[in-house]
Amino acid sequence: MTTTPTTSTLKVTDPVLLEFAAEVGASGKVAVVGAQTRWDVGGQPAKGVRQLGAPAGVVEYKPEEMTVKVRAGTSVSDLDAELAAAGQRCALPNRGGTVGGAVAVGEDHLGVLGRGPVRDSVLQVRYVSADGVTVTGGGPVVKNVSGFNLPKLMVGSLGVLGCLSEFVLRTNPVPGVSRWLQFADADPFAVFDLAHRPGAVLWNGTSTWVLLEGYLPDVEAQNTLLIKQWAGVEVEAPPPLPQHRWAMPPAALSTVGPLPTGEFVASVGVGRLWGQRPAPPTAQDPVVVELSRRLKTNFDPTGRLNPGRTP
């Protein structure tokens, strides 16, 4: 079997990507701007930075292979519509933003337990480096890739390592049934343990929501099992999420001290929480800080890419 390295210098011939690389150039401070739905994450870009829009459009969709090649400036809603026409979906959250923005922030869909994390769904990434060259990392088929995993590195990087231009994403089938149940007094961790592969389990301190997905007979059986254990009702949608996204170990959700009941929604088993106020600052591991500094220096020696933001 022939393998291709994760980082590639293969010649890029797509005129759209070449034009974007020329726009980024090799000098001057730049930031790629999407829909700005998470523009406050990691700090605001420095003043005077030249702002660019990434190229948009679905380049190639292969439903039979469950992969889609899409440019970073494409809205997630447009991508969802394209995939839905073939009965598929992706791991990106549809919150009004762009594909590149979702990857750069590294935010998973609310139903991440069923869809999988964004970090695992990005098979290939193309970005413009600090010296104005388009770099390809990863490959459209996982088994044909070896070497350093650039796609995973770029997820959540906030564009400080490269100007994201194009991705190959893994897709998955839309389930036959998706159903939300709400329980008033259920232990969210007990619900998580009892439900068979739920799409999501949410908790706000008093109520628990669970997303059941799959074939109708399986969903009905799960529905009966859970409602027999706890008094629950079917609802149209999950609770609205507060503005600020926190990251925390799943075990810590049972002792959410900083936020009172009703001011947060936690994703059980995932390690994510949304709160009415920003997460409190936490001490960073010096080793992680140093590794991040070295990565930034290696990828962007002059600090020209999205200055002012820190992943």
Secondary structure as UniProt FT lines:
FT   STRAND          4..5
FT   STRAND          7..8
FT   HELIX           15..24
FT   STRAND          30..32
FT   TURN            37..42
FT   TURN            47..48
FT   STRAND          50..52
FT   STRAND          58..62
FT   HELIX           63..65
FT   STRAND          67..71
FT   TURN            72..73
FT   HELIX           76..84
FT   TURN            85..87
FT   STRAND          88..89
FT   HELIX           99..105
FT   TURN            110..111
FT   HELIX           112..115
FT   HELIX           118..121
FT   STRAND          122..128
FT   TURN            130..131
FT   STRAND          134..138
FT   HELIX           142..144
FT   STRAND          145..146
FT   HELIX           150..154
FT   TURN            155..156
FT   TURN            158..159
FT   STRAND          163..170
FT   STRAND          172..173
FT   STRAND          177..183
FT   HELIX           188..194
FT   STRAND          200..203
FT   STRAND          208..214
FT   HELIX           216..229
FT   STRAND          232..235
FT   STRAND          244..247
FT   HELIX           250..255
FT   TURN            261..262
FT   STRAND          264..267
FT   TURN            268..271
FT   STRAND          272..275
FT   HELIX           286..299
FT   TURN            301..302
FT   TURN            307..308
//
